[in-house]
Amino acid sequence: MKRRKFIEYTAATGALITTGGLSLSSCIRKPDRHITILHTNDVHSNIEPFPIDHPNYPNLGGIARRASLIEQVRQENQNTLLLDAGDIFQGTPYFNFFGGEVEFKLMSKLRYDAATIGNHDFDNGIDGLNKQLPNASFDFLTSNYDFTNTILDGKTRPFKIYTKSGLKIGIFGLGIELEGLVDPLMYKETAYLDPIEIAQDMGRYLKQEEGCDLIICLSHLGYHYRGKEEKISDLTLAQQTQDIDLIIGGHTHTFLKKPTVAKNINGENMLINQVGKWGINVGRIDFYFDEFNNKTSSGKQIILT
């Protein structure tokens, strides 16, 4: 696969995460260990680049370009994780004809580590999603969907811990409330659990019980709902929880120019990122750990051209 051109859309401010939370820092010492997080969201079955005459995204995106970028980053840093925040399905004839098989097989070829489940991933029903799971070599993480009494019972995980360069990285998933978005016949007896309570429990467990050095939430809650402040979003999740270092979001198709630095319930800083839709961008967050496990971070969006 030939090398592609990638545009680094913008870079986030460097930040220092200590035991007292994340604080901005312009002077960062050389780190001992480096973790790279690559992520996508709301790809919606877009396998090929947009046509060159597309009015908004001419010749952008495509799975081949994403694969080339991922290969390049992994060559730079073997301690890389590749994640997706949901809505893998629905949007092109690839899904209409193959029901998600192509998407999962290609993500497996790209060696995704984990994904969470979006509302459109139920568009062929819970049975259709289950049918395609054997084509996915990566884990589906969702902690606030209770699949008891459904065909998906036991086929997803609430969280998973990855070890890179001796560091423990805890990742858990959160899904949006399906009622009102998805026909109940599609998700059957799936129960929706309060994402704030679940996130608090997940963060506490991963930090205190498992001793994770980095905690990431894969969220399909949506970045923010203007005028609907009571609706749970990534911003409200950040404000009402603790222990999470990074929220990777989806659902609202929000093109963030750089990761948002938000305050958690203790007034400590954390990062939120989302890269729009349709696989046009790939998000990249780099965490650097010194000998005391203090973390520094930087982030950027990369346009696939």
PyMOL commands that set and color helices and strands:
alter all, ss='L'
color gray80, all
select helices_A, chain A and resi 63-76+93-98+101-109+119-122+125-135+184-187+195-209+234-239
alter helices_A, ss='H'
color red, helices_A
select strands_A, chain A and resi 6-11+15-18+21-24+33-40+80-84+114-115+139-140+145-146+159-164+167-174+191-192+214-219+246-248+260-263+269-273+281-289+295-304
alter strands_A, ss='S'
color yellow, strands_A
deselect
rebuild
show_as cartoon
